[in-house]
Amino acid sequence: MATGETQLYAKVSSKHKGRSSTPSLLDPLLAMGFPVHTVLKALAATGRKTTEEAVQWLRGHRSDPSLDDPIPQEYALFLCPTGSLLEKLQEFWRESRRQCARNRAHEVFPHVTLCDFFTCEDEKVEGLYEALRRAGDRVLGSFPTAVPLELHASISYLGFFINDSPADVIREFAMTFATDASILADCTVKPNTKQLHLTLAHKFYPHHQRTLEQLARAIQPDHTCRWTAALYSRDMRFVHYQTLKVLFQYKPQNADELMLCPGDYIFVDPTQQEEASEGWAIGTSQRTGCRGFLPENYTERASEADTWVRHRTYTFSLATDVSARKDGEANSRRNGESPPPPTSRSISGMLALQATICRRGVLVVRHGEGVDWVFGKSWLQRCSTADGKYYRPDLNFPRSLPTRSNGIKDFENDPPLSSCGAFQSRLAGEALLESGVRISAVFASPALRCVQTAKHILEELKLERKLKIKVEPGIFEWTKWEASKSTPTFMTLEELKEANFNVDPDYRPAFPRCSLMPGESYNQYTERCAVSMGQILGACPHDVGVTLIVSHGSALDSCTRPLLGLRPRDCADFAQLVRKIPSLGMCFCEENREEGRWELVNPPVKTLTHGANSAFNWRNWISGN
């Protein structure tokens, strides 16, 4: 061992002599020839539990390029429920995710945050453990026998609030820990002095608020619970990364690929995937610290907290058998887990959860801005040469057009999105991603602008390779409104696939393209839409989330009224209504199975409003001045 490292080890081992477990873990690791700084990093990364875990970490990270970098872990202190309350909260987690899709609360386990994440040097982590023990002992006598939880709900938050004197005691514990940690571990800790809360759901879809509240009311806050303060750590380099869990073994075929083992966690930066081919991602393995390519279909999305390391805990209990509390704490320290919750379940709570409505939804979206809206019916003449070649005369024209068997002329009655229309579609997809909506199936009108809109939305949802677009001619707009006396010549499925649209070749539509009649009556149109909606709902399982339908402005009325059990509105009123629907206008219907009907509810994202931008000719402007 080098002289400098020996001196460092002496400082670490002597600082907490007589009460620290670090020397007993350090000695065998150093005897194996591992350097002091890497041993301390391994102990910090594994929660300082056993020598075996630290050795396994060191062997796994022998090729880690960052092994010698002085990068400390980030730590945070949480107050975690145990017992039957934890069991009920976990049931809520599962049900809320199944019925209302994933939201921000699913990234972390049930907890009350006692302090923000902070850094602590690897050799000083033992000081945090001592600070936790001292703070717990100091407030143990005054810690409430029951922590009252009050349900609070808003349009984007659902959770339990802790108020009054119990909250004061918990804040005192957090502040005591912060003070002792600054002295014993030489780190800056910011305790939570604001409203103490246990989050149930956060940044969810507004229309799921009622269902989430129903689920939350099945949780009885007075369930048996022993609260435990738990110290966790995470790798600060990957805080804003996406976490993937490996499902299958993968052996690298090339030097730049990662070895994958089932159960591994991979950190992926969504903003740095340009180099990866379709179906692949670039990520960093938590097990090895190495970075490389990996096949995406070998993984599934995981929660952020799945990669956190549990260190020490302090369980609050006013039981007279103090030794029992200490034994329980010792066991949790050995394995890094809280005592297992009781296996008994509340029958009434289970029935309440089962009675809660499992809803599915249908989101109908109008396509984005088309080039014909901006440049008029003669738009194609402005962008085509005499020999039928396309060029871009204005930035709001698309960069290129897909190839069609009959050439550019088929675009005249089947126009593409403008550049702004593509941007609108991506903006809507981005908003849907942030809302947490779980899109399970996608249907689109055969009009090119609708298929393009669906593609851009799916790209922003990161679903463009997972969900195929089912092209349904039955939801095409009222053919009476078509300028031509015949229905448009749509791109075939083969042409769409050739143009990189992920369409479903196996879907059998309710109305084949050849069945669309030019100049159909209003009754024929509304009946076509009603039959098509029956086909779409029949093609989708009942409990898999939201069905996205990308069509025309008319569909927001003609495709939702059949679901709501409403007769078609008067033809004149229908025409007036449709004219007012903007690009990416949305209608959202949600099924209420308990009452056997569908309901119109708030869409998952806000509206999109923007102003006109007229053409500008600089030459005329200069001449005019």
Beta strands, then each sheet from edge to edge (+ up, - down):
strand 1: 73-80
strand 2: 112-113
strand 3: 118-120
strand 4: 150-153
strand 5: 157-162
strand 6: 196-202
strand 7: 228-234
strand 8: 242-246
strand 9: 265-268
strand 10: 280-285
strand 11: 291-295
strand 12: 299-301
strand 13: 309-315
strand 14: 361-366
strand 15: 439-444
strand 16: 469-471
strand 17: 546-551
strand 18: 586-592
strand 19: 597-601
sheet 1: 2+ 1- 3+
sheet 2: 2+ 1- 7+ 13-
sheet 3: 4+ 5- 6+
sheet 4: 11+ 10- 9+ 8- 12+
sheet 5: 16+ 15+ 17+ 14+ 18- 19+
end
